[in-house]
Amino acid sequence: MNAKALIIWLIVGAVAGWLAGMVVKGGACGLIGNIIVGIVGGLIAGWLLPRIGVGVIDAIMNAFVGAVILLVILRLIEL
């Protein structure tokens, strides 16, 4: 992975994590947390969406869907 790809992953992760934090109330994790949630969310969505029959969407949308799933799971664990 080169520096350009890493920067793109970080930007996509930050945007997806921030958007997911807006959708899932109380999901704000700060900048680093949003990046991590977005990147992990992208990995979750990349694995989960093809298995349930949803094709590959845009990278930000994939990461967003995965980040929302991750934040919901984290909120359930917090309770």
C-alpha positions, -999 to 999 in steps of 0.1 A, spaced: 0 0 0 14 33 -10 10 67 8 -17 78 -16 -39 48 -9 -34 52 28 -45 88 27 -76 78 7 -85 51 32 -81 76 61 -103 102 43 -129 77 34 -129 63 69 -132 97 85 -161 107 62 -179 74 67 -173 74 104 -185 110 108 -217 103 87 -224 71 107 -219 91 140 -246 115 128 -270 87 120 -265 67 151 -272 91 180 -244 93 204 -221 78 179 -195 106 179 -161 91 186 -138 120 178 -116 122 147 -95 91 153 -125 71 165 -144 81 134 -115 70 111 -112 37 129 -150 31 129 -151 41 92 -123 18 82 -135 -11 102 -170 -4 89 -157 -5 53 -141 -39 60 -174 -52 76 -194 -39 47 -170 -54 22 -174 -88 38 -211 -86 46 -228 -69 17 -218 -94 -10 -230 -122 12 -265 -107 15 -268 -101 -22 -259 -63 -23 -234 -55 -49 -204 -33 -43 -214 3 -39 -191 33 -37 -163 30 -11 -178 57 11 -212 41 10 -198 7 18 -178 22 47 -208 42 59 -231 11 60 -205 -9 78 -197 19 102 -234 23 111 -236 -15 117 -205 -13 139 -218 17 159 -251 0 165 -233 -31 178 -211 -9 200 -242 9 214 -258 -24 222 -227 -36 240 -225 -3 260 -260 -8 273 
